[in-house]
């Protein structure tokens, strides 16, 4: 199956929507052969047309050109993507749980629409009708937005701002990643010049913020992989941050320290010495097989060793971000979290992530009795820490 798009300045929306149904389909710039399996989407001077062909079967949908946006219509890109979605839903029988949404931050759309003064009914229609988002996913997104709102208000007080510092380098590039990042082995010579320029930019941001009368609220050093910097480079950057900002007034200062293949004791000591109050560890999975498949150069045990070291030596707040591909490992992950004595909110985050990916219907296939037994083993003190919130969450999840 090939994807062929023609007639648009950019086929980005159509391409990524098509991959909801055919994830591995390549994009081709040449017309497919007459008997070739393909998705063919095109805009002409007179209308829109989408064709899907597999083997000896094919199906086509056509639509007129949309009205201009200023007249209440859609962009040609979105209109052709919508027509493609309608065709592939009919052809495959698949309804993606997020509908036509292909971005990574659907909750952000709820915040943006609320800030723009949209009513709840207008936002409902935007998600459920315009994007064909499932009700379950939309309700979950609204719940998350409601939880985030008080935190966002705190960070959005008048004349405050948050500072993001990006490190676009990684020891290796994960196969699923779409963020801007350079491979350290190939581009190591670029790192020091980048850090030098970044330090100048940090100083200039402080000067610009002072002229505008703004107060710094929070700092986040992300990537890429910030700990792909050497300890000396990390000290140079974080030292510049400390020289330019009053860290006693910062609500939270986070550094991603996610990969055990480039995070060591010296770098963690630098992070703590220069004022960070939180680190984020991003193992993605506890499966060695998945780690190898996505291009990570470390093992699950390396992750556990890093977490244990942070608990012993760093002792400040740290979070763990997981993207668990093998849902049957949920019991093992619960055990690991409990054995390590992590903040139980990590378990809530993991469960929410699984729920968002697979939905309640999928989770009903789990051996919930076994899960309940595993949780019960550590119930003494465990539920005391997390209270009724997680009890209610799991009760609703597995009912």
Secondary structure, DSSP 4 states (H G I P E B T S, - for coil): -EEEEESSS--HHHHHHHTTT-TTPEEESSPPPTTS-EEEEEE-SS-EEEEEEETTEEEEEEEPPPPPGGGT---HHHHHHHHHHHHHHHHH----TTTT--SS-HHHHHHHHHHTT--HHHHHHIIIIIS---HHHHHHHHHHHHHHHHHHHHTT-TTEEEEEEEE-EESS--TT--S--EEHHHHTHHHHHHHHHHHHHHHHHHHHHHHHT-EEEEEEEEES-GGGS-HHHHHHHHHHHHHHS-GGG-SEEEEE---TTT--HHHHHHHHHTT--EEEEEEE-S-HHHHHHHT--S-HHHHHHHHHHIIIII-SEEEEEE--S-GGGHHHHHHHHHHHT--THHHHHHHHHHHHHHHHHHHTTS-HHHHHHHHHHTHHHHHHHHHHHHHHHHHHH--
